[in-house]
């Protein structure tokens, strides 16, 4: 955890959020400015600034997040594949559109037309 990181504070409960999921490694919560009918973020509790900072030892954590995303998307209202679905977006660095420097995955789904990003 980094003391001045917004997402670290959310994961530890210092800042309230609408929680979707939590375990010892991962925290998921609804986006406060959703772009889609289903829009939540999945973050590792471990403070990793971005995708550019991943190391081989992070592979199990990333695998956990990627296998969790479809389950949570359905739980939160995305319709099943193939007619339904969801999008996973991760911004990296300033030019990649990253605003909060704690690795996070936006999971977005639901009926369109939310074509954005």
Secondary structure, DSSP 8 states (H G I E B T S, - for coil): --TT-HHHHHHTTSS---EEEE-SSEEEEE-TT-SSSEEEEEEESS----GGG--GGGHHHHHHHHHHHHHHHHHTT---TTTS-EEEE---TTTTT--SSS-EEEEEESSS-----
